[in-house]
């Protein structure tokens, strides 16, 4: 006889979803709580939304909460550092190309700075020589 643990999300006495993982069930339940809160907020809004559209919109916003927070400027986008990009074993082809572009851009920038510094020094020296001559 096999024993299985299942986690059921129940809303208003109705089984909404069943999960095999407690963490996934908790995340789904939290998402539904956020959607309910958003729905209450939209009920008070001056814009008229049908119940079905309001429900779909609230669930969508709750499912994409990270992007919503970034769009509201309440949270900064996650930027992967060069070190973690290089050490990560699960790189995609795009990530590798992006890291190569960053390294190439940094080396071009460093080369450009090296070229500009002597030029700036020679301009100062020539302008000083001109002022000394006058």
Helices and strands as residue ranges (DSSP letters): E 7-11, E 14-19, H 22-43, H 51-63, H 65-71, H 82-87, H 93-133
